């Protein structure tokens, strides 16, 4: 007869092997959370949506009732395996700030597309789970379904949602890509991670566009990552100067987090080592991209998802902020671009450059 102690020992051994397998597949962090919905997190999600802070990201609102928790999405789920893959940078993400010739691409987009890398590893871990527990059912998620990965990461003990709303890890700082596996296996939860932000407000003070109405709350409509990636139309003029030379995303609130001093770059997945041409790209070369060249240059990169026109729009904003008169001819040529958003950005950039001393 198997008693409770024996059962727990068997479960512990399985969970240990699960963690080891996850790390073997490239995950730097793994934790277990219950699959029950959390009413507080659901309330916060709906309050954020009601405030309109999601901007034009209608997909956040469309399936909010499903997004609010694992049980809401899949009632059969018993446990959530939360996983993090490190992309910790070796150089300061703020190093190119103010460079008149170079553009800044968010650290997460300088290597391979994390969607592809994480999904492959998650599917491999899912196959292992099915081999170990043949009767299990499971679902795999990486940023492509109505799943709140950051709250789940906190509930699984990977870290805590900092005042910039991203997950912060004691071991990996602010640099984790997150994925999740919902499973019918009953696993022992690791417990919520404590919030260790304390009185620090470095991320709040670093934001160039004041996108945080209060700690732990982000107004995406003011966020440079949202404006340069998700926003499809002309970028509102009130934010253009603050964008500086950022052409895809923004790392400022992450980069200044004091917990990053503990981030181990040795834990970074090799897929996220920056491609040389994306670590410090030249604006002049990027402004010259047509659709074919854009697709070729960013094959296998998350940047490809926004398309050439939105990308060149971002580069024109950076050009207008650069004060670099060597870009005048390229900018002027883009005034006749067939995309009206690109041509409008070129007009703005040309007026800025022409007024520069």
C-alpha positions in Angstrom: 0.0 0.0 0.0 1.3 3.4 -1.0 1.0 6.0 1.8 1.0 9.8 1.5 4.7 10.2 2.2 5.5 7.7 -0.6 3.2 9.5 -3.0 4.8 12.9 -2.2 8.3 11.4 -2.7 7.2 10.1 -6.1 5.8 13.5 -7.1 8.9 15.3 -5.9 11.1 13.0 -7.9 9.0 13.6 -11.0 9.0 17.4 -10.5 12.8 17.4 -10.1 13.1 15.5 -13.4 10.7 17.9 -15.0 12.9 20.9 -13.9 16.0 19.2 -15.1 14.5 18.4 -18.5 13.3 22.0 -18.8 16.8 23.3 -18.1 18.3 20.8 -20.6 16.0 22.3 -23.2 17.4 25.8 -22.6 15.0 27.2 -20.0 16.8 29.2 -17.3 13.9 29.2 -14.9 10.9 26.9 -14.2 8.2 27.0 -11.7 4.8 25.5 -11.0 1.5 27.4 -10.3 -2.0 26.2 -9.6 -4.4 26.4 -12.6 -7.1 28.1 -10.6 -8.2 31.6 -11.7 -7.1 34.4 -9.4 -9.9 36.9 -8.9 -7.5 39.8 -8.0 -5.5 39.4 -11.2 -8.7 39.2 -13.2 -10.0 42.3 -11.5 -6.7 44.2 -12.4 -6.9 43.0 -16.0 -10.5 44.3 -16.4 -9.7 47.6 -14.7 -6.7 48.1 -17.0 -8.8 47.4 -20.1 -11.6 49.7 -18.8 -9.1 52.5 -18.5 -8.3 52.1 -22.2 -4.6 51.6 -21.4 -4.4 48.8 -24.0 -4.7 51.3 -26.9 -5.4 49.7 -30.2 -4.5 46.2 -29.0 -8.1 45.0 -29.5 -7.1 41.3 -29.0 -6.4 42.1 -25.4 -10.1 43.0 -24.9 -11.7 40.5 -27.3 -11.0 37.5 -25.2 -10.6 39.1 -21.8 -12.8 36.6 -20.0 -10.6 33.8 -21.2 -7.4 35.7 -20.6 -8.2 36.2 -16.9 -7.0 32.8 -15.8 -6.2 29.2 -16.7 -9.5 27.8 -15.6 -11.4 30.3 -17.7 -9.5 29.1 -20.7 -9.4 25.4 -20.0 -11.4 24.0 -17.1 -9.6 20.7 -17.2 -6.2 22.2 -16.3 -4.9 21.3 -12.9 -1.4 22.9 -13.0 0.6 25.5 -14.9 4.3 25.0 -15.6 5.7 28.5 -16.1 9.1 28.8 -17.9 11.5 31.5 -18.6 14.3 31.7 -21.1 17.1 34.2 -20.6 18.2 36.9 -23.1 20.3 38.8 -20.7 22.5 41.4 -22.6 26.2 41.6 -22.2 26.4 45.3 -23.0 24.4 48.3 -21.6 21.1 48.6 -23.6 21.3 52.3 -23.2 24.8 52.6 -24.7 23.6 54.0 -28.1 21.4 56.7 -26.6 21.7 60.0 -28.5 23.9 58.5 -31.3 23.2 60.5 -34.4 24.2 57.7 -36.8 23.0 54.6 -35.1 19.6 53.3 -34.2 18.5 51.4 -31.1 16.7 48.1 -31.3 15.3 46.5 -28.2 17.6 43.8 -26.8 14.9 41.1 -27.2 14.7 41.6 -30.9 18.5 41.5 -31.7 18.6 37.7 -31.9 16.2 35.1 -33.3 12.5 35.4 -32.9 11.7 34.2 -29.4 8.3 32.9 -30.5 9.9 30.2 -32.6 12.7 29.4 -30.1 10.4 29.1 -27.1 7.7 27.2 -29.0 10.1 24.6 -30.1 11.5 24.1 -26.6 8.0 24.0 -25.1 6.8 21.4 -27.5 9.8 19.3 -26.7 9.0 19.5 -23.0 5.4 18.7 -23.8 6.4 15.5 -25.6 8.6 14.5 -22.7 5.6 15.0 -20.3 3.4 12.9 -22.5 6.0 10.1 -22.5 6.3 10.3 -18.7 2.6 10.5 -18.0 0.8 9.1 -21.1 -2.7 9.9 -19.8 -1.9 13.6 -19.4 -3.5 16.4 -21.5 -1.8 19.7 -22.0 -1.7 23.0 -23.9 1.4 25.0 -24.8 1.5 28.8 -24.9 4.1 31.5 -25.9 2.7 35.0 -26.3 0.2 33.9 -29.0 -2.9 33.1 -26.9 -5.0 34.9 -24.3 -2.7 33.9 -21.4 -1.3 36.2 -18.8 2.3 34.9 -18.7 3.7 37.5 -16.3 1.1 36.9 -13.4 1.5 33.2 -13.9 5.3 33.5 -13.7 4.8 35.4 -10.4 2.4 32.7 -9.1 4.9 30.0 -10.0 7.8 31.8 -8.2 9.9 32.8 -11.2 9.9 36.4 -10.0 7.5 39.2 -9.4 5.8 41.8 -11.6 7.8 45.0 -11.0 6.6 48.5 -11.0 7.2 48.5 -14.8 4.7 45.6 -15.0 7.3 43.2 -16.4 8.6 40.1 -14.5 11.7 40.6 -12.5 13.8 37.6 -11.4 16.4 37.6 -8.6 18.7 35.4 -10.8 17.9 36.8 -14.3 16.9 40.4 -13.8 14.3 41.7 -16.2 15.5 39.6 -19.1 13.2 36.5 -19.4 11.1 35.4 -22.2 8.1 33.6 -20.8 6.1 30.5 -21.8 3.6 28.2 -20.1 2.3 24.7 -20.3 -1.2 24.0 -18.9 -1.6 20.4 -17.9 -4.0 18.0 -16.3 -1.2 16.6 -14.1 -1.6 17.7 -10.4 1.8 19.2 -9.4 2.9 20.9 -6.2 2.8 24.7 -6.6 6.0 26.6 -5.8 4.1 29.6 -4.4 4.0 33.3 -5.3 7.2 35.2 -5.4 7.4 38.1 -3.0 7.5 41.7 -4.5 11.1 43.0 -3.9 10.8 46.4 -5.6 10.6 48.2 -2.2 10.8 52.0 -2.5 12.7 51.9 -5.8 11.2 53.8 -8.7 14.1 53.7 -11.1 11.9 52.3 -13.9 9.2 54.9 -13.4 11.7 57.8 -13.6 13.5 56.4 -16.6 10.5 56.3 -18.9 10.9 58.9 -21.6 7.2 59.3 -22.2 5.8 59.0 -18.7 3.9 55.8 -19.6 3.3 54.8 -16.0 0.3 56.6 -14.5 1.3 54.9 -11.2 3.6 52.1 -10.1 2.5 48.6 -11.4 0.4 50.2 -14.1 1.3 50.9 -17.8 -0.5 53.1 -20.2 0.5 51.3 -23.4 -0.7 54.3 -25.5 2.3 56.3 -24.2 4.8 53.4 -24.3 7.6 53.5 -26.9 7.4 49.8 -27.4 3.8 50.0 -28.2 4.2 53.0 -30.4 7.0 51.5 -32.5 5.6 48.0 -32.7 1.9 47.7 -32.2 0.7 51.1 -33.3 0.0 51.1 -37.0 -0.7 54.8 -37.9 1.3 58.0 -37.6 3.0 58.2 -34.2 1.5 61.1 -32.2 3.8 64.1 -32.4 3.8 64.6 -28.7 5.9 61.4 -28.4 8.3 61.8 -31.4 11.1 63.7 -29.7 11.1 61.4 -26.7 11.5 58.4 -29.0 15.0 59.5 -29.8 16.8 56.9 -31.9 14.7 54.0 -30.8 13.3 52.2 -33.9 11.9 49.0 -32.4 10.9 48.8 -28.8 12.4 50.4 -25.7 14.5 48.9 -22.9 14.8 51.9 -20.6 12.6 50.8 -17.8 14.1 47.3 -17.9 17.7 48.4 -18.2 17.7 50.6 -15.1 16.3 47.9 -12.8 18.9 47.4 -10.0 18.1 43.6 -10.0 19.9 43.3 -13.4 23.3 43.4 -11.7 22.6 39.8 -10.6 21.6 38.7 -14.1 23.9 35.9 -15.3 24.6 36.4 -19.0 26.0 32.8 -19.1 22.4 31.7 -18.7 21.4 33.4 -22.0 20.1 31.1 -24.7 22.4 31.1 -27.7 19.5 31.9 -30.0 19.4 35.3 -28.4 23.0 36.3 -29.0 22.6 39.6 -30.9 23.1 39.6 -34.6 26.0 41.9 -35.4 24.1 44.1 -37.8 21.3 44.6 -35.3 23.3 45.5 -32.2 24.3 48.9 -33.6 22.6 49.4 -37.0 23.2 52.5 -39.0 20.1 54.6 -39.8 21.3 55.4 -43.3 21.2 51.7 -44.2 17.9 51.1 -42.7 16.2 54.1 -44.4 17.2 52.6 -47.8 15.3 49.3 -47.2 12.5 48.4 -49.7 10.1 45.6 -48.9 12.2 42.9 -50.4 15.4 44.0 -48.7 13.5 44.4 -45.4 12.1 40.9 -45.5 15.6 39.5 -46.3 17.3 41.4 -43.6 14.9 40.5 -40.9 14.2 36.9 -41.8 13.9 34.9 -38.5 13.6 38.1 -36.5 10.6 39.4 -34.6 11.1 42.7 -36.4 9.8 41.2 -39.6 6.3 41.0 -38.1 5.7 44.8 -38.3 6.5 45.1 -42.0 8.7 47.5 -43.9 6.4 50.5 -43.8 6.0 50.7 -40.1 9.7 50.0 -39.6 10.8 52.8 -42.0 8.3 55.1 -40.3 10.2 54.5 -37.0 13.5 55.0 -38.7 12.3 58.4 -40.0 11.3 59.5 -36.5 14.8 58.6 -35.4 16.3 60.4 -38.4 14.3 63.6 -37.5 15.6 63.4 -33.9 19.2 62.8 -35.0 20.3 66.3 -36.1 22.3 64.4 -38.8 22.2 66.4 -42.0 23.9 63.6 -43.9 20.5 61.9 -43.9 18.7 64.8 -45.6 18.7 63.3 -49.1 17.4 59.9 -48.0 14.6 61.5 -45.9 13.6 63.8 -48.7 13.3 60.9 -51.1 10.9 59.1 -48.8 8.5 62.0 -48.9 7.2 60.4 -52.1 6.8 57.0 -50.6 3.5 55.4 -51.6 2.6 54.7 -48.0 1.0 57.8 -46.5 2.3 57.1 -43.0 5.9 56.8 -44.3 5.6 60.0 -46.4 4.1 61.9 -43.4 7.0 60.8 -41.2 9.4 61.8 -43.9 7.9 65.3 -44.0 8.2 65.6 -40.3 11.8 64.4 -40.2 12.8 66.7 -43.1 11.4 69.7 -41.3 13.3 68.8 -38.2 16.6 68.2 -40.0 16.2 71.4 -42.0 15.8 73.4 -38.8 18.8 71.7 -37.1 21.9 73.9 -36.8 
